[in-house]
Amino acid sequence: MSSTETTSPPPSGETETLAGLRAELDAIDDMIFGALSRRAAVVERVAALKGGALAFRPGREAMILRRLLARASGALPRQTVARVWREILAGSLAQQGPFSIAVCEPGPGEALGLLARGHFGIATPLRSHRRAAQAIADLANGAAQIAVLPMPAEDDPPAALWWTALAHQETVVPPLMRVHILARLPFWGLPLRCPEGAPRAAALVVAAGLPDPSGDDRTLFGFEFSVELSRTRLAQQIAAAGFVAHSFILRRDSGAPVAQALVDLDGFIAENDPRLAAIESLKRPPVRLGAYAVPMEETAP
């Protein structure tokens, strides 16, 4: 039976039996296992070609899930497709070398930990920290390969401003070793054991590597500009340069010589995009902090 074939009802006059249906399910399970084994063998070959490079490719993963979720219908729920393939993709990451997660859980509960488990698989090793700096430090010392950090907010205290540290990595050479934002969670669906009606947690995933495009992306930039520049004027300059800004976080910390902004721009934008030079009043060139695949809506077809 090919991957595109479906089972058919028995011929007219024949009666299905429970034993017969169970035998058919066993045969299908064997086929699935065989396909997964072949997939694992291909992943080994991919890992050999990468030569030790970061295995995590969230743009590629987003493309896979979008394609498969677009096909899900009928008796196969989209939630099941997403859950199964997230575990498959997590297993593929584990095949390609050590893979563990550092999570910053700044408040009570385990919202971001559950979010990480739901995306990276229940078997992936996870280290939890109260401060983002501790989670990022795990990347440097090899204790983790990726870090899951809280979504930035304008009212974050200075100690929680992890994204401003990413904007000042010039001393790290080569650029491939710099920590970048690579994904946004959740990509689709709710985290494991999320209580019904609970606030939906969100996070950004960072790692030492470069973002990869998925075909539907947003790019995050760090801007530094005069403290006198207004929010309205900054938004006007961004639009005049030809960008669509979905949101931006503005920081004017007391005593700081410059203001800072985390800007979420539409599309997968290169750090040397010539339009960036048209944004006036900046005190230094914009720094690309990373990019992420636009999350899918659960209600999307």
Residue pairs with C-beta under 8 A, 6 or more apart in sequence:
1 28
1 31
3 35
7 24
7 28
9 16
10 16
36 88
39 88
39 92
40 91
40 92
40 95
43 92
43 95
43 96
44 95
46 96
47 55
47 95
47 96
47 97
50 96
52 97
53 209
54 145
54 207
54 208
54 209
55 92
55 93
55 96
55 97
55 99
55 145
56 93
56 99
56 145
56 146
56 182
56 207
56 209
57 212
58 182
58 183
58 187
58 205
58 211
58 212
58 214
58 292
58 293
59 211
59 212
59 213
59 214
59 215
59 217
59 293
60 212
60 214
61 89
61 187
61 293
62 187
62 214
62 216
62 293
63 214
63 215
64 85
64 89
65 82
65 85
65 86
65 187
65 188
65 296
66 214
66 215
66 216
66 296
68 81
68 85
69 78
69 81
69 82
69 188
69 296
69 300
70 301
72 78
72 80
72 81
78 188
78 298
79 189
79 298
82 188
82 189
83 189
86 118
86 119
86 120
86 121
87 121
87 122
89 121
90 120
90 121
90 123
90 124
91 121
93 99
93 120
93 124
94 121
94 123
94 124
98 142
98 145
99 124
99 125
99 145
99 146
100 124
100 125
100 126
100 127
100 143
100 144
100 145
101 116
101 120
101 124
101 125
101 126
101 127
101 144
101 145
101 146
101 147
101 148
102 126
102 127
102 128
102 129
102 134
102 135
102 136
102 138
102 139
102 143
102 144
102 146
102 147
102 148
103 112
103 113
103 116
103 126
103 127
103 128
103 129
103 135
103 147
103 148
104 112
104 129
104 130
104 131
104 132
104 134
104 135
104 147
104 148
104 149
104 150
104 162
105 111
105 112
105 113
105 128
105 129
105 130
106 130
106 131
106 132
106 150
106 160
110 128
111 191
111 201
112 148
112 150
112 201
112 203
113 126
113 128
114 191
114 192
114 193
114 194
114 201
115 148
115 185
115 186
115 191
115 201
115 202
115 203
116 124
116 126
116 148
116 185
116 203
117 124
117 126
117 191
117 192
118 186
118 189
118 190
118 191
118 192
119 185
119 186
119 187
119 191
120 146
122 192
127 135
127 138
127 143
127 144
129 135
129 138
131 159
131 160
132 147
132 149
132 150
132 160
132 162
133 159
133 162
133 165
135 144
135 147
135 148
135 149
136 147
136 149
136 162
136 165
136 179
136 206
138 144
138 147
139 145
139 146
139 147
139 179
139 206
139 207
139 208
145 207
146 182
146 205
146 206
146 207
147 205
147 206
147 207
148 185
148 203
148 204
148 205
149 162
149 203
149 204
149 205
149 206
150 160
150 203
150 204
151 202
151 203
151 204
152 161
152 162
152 163
152 204
152 249
152 262
153 249
154 249
154 250
154 251
158 253
161 251
163 181
163 220
163 222
163 262
163 289
164 222
164 251
164 260
166 178
166 179
166 180
166 181
166 206
166 222
166 287
166 289
166 290
167 222
167 224
167 260
167 287
167 289
169 178
169 179
172 178
175 210
176 208
176 209
176 210
177 208
178 208
179 206
179 207
179 208
180 206
180 207
180 208
180 209
180 210
180 211
180 288
180 289
180 290
180 291
181 204
181 205
181 206
181 211
181 220
181 289
181 290
181 291
181 292
182 205
182 206
182 207
182 209
182 211
182 212
182 290
182 291
182 292
183 204
183 205
183 292
183 293
184 202
184 203
184 204
184 205
184 292
184 293
184 295
185 202
185 203
185 204
185 205
186 200
186 201
186 202
186 295
187 293
187 295
187 296
188 295
188 296
188 297
188 298
189 298
190 200
191 201
194 200
194 201
204 290
204 292
205 292
206 290
211 217
211 219
211 268
211 290
211 291
211 292
213 268
213 291
214 268
214 293
214 294
216 293
216 294
217 267
217 268
217 291
217 292
217 293
217 294
218 246
218 264
218 265
218 266
218 267
218 291
218 292
218 294
219 264
219 265
219 267
219 268
219 269
219 288
219 290
219 291
220 262
220 263
220 264
220 265
220 288
220 289
220 290
220 291
220 292
221 262
221 263
221 265
221 269
221 276
221 286
221 287
221 288
221 289
222 260
222 261
222 262
222 263
222 286
222 287
222 289
223 234
223 260
223 261
223 263
223 279
223 282
223 286
224 258
224 259
224 260
224 282
224 283
224 284
225 234
225 258
225 259
225 260
225 261
225 281
225 282
225 283
226 258
226 259
226 281
226 283
227 252
227 256
227 257
227 258
227 259
229 259
229 281
231 250
233 281
234 248
234 250
234 261
234 281
235 245
235 248
237 278
237 279
237 280
237 281
238 245
238 248
238 263
238 265
238 279
239 245
240 278
241 275
241 276
241 278
241 279
242 275
242 278
243 265
243 266
243 269
243 275
244 265
244 266
244 267
245 263
245 264
245 265
245 266
246 264
246 265
246 266
247 263
247 264
248 261
248 262
248 263
248 264
249 261
249 262
250 259
250 260
250 261
251 259
251 260
251 261
252 259
258 283
262 289
268 291
269 288
269 291
270 288
271 286
271 287
271 288
276 285
276 286
279 286
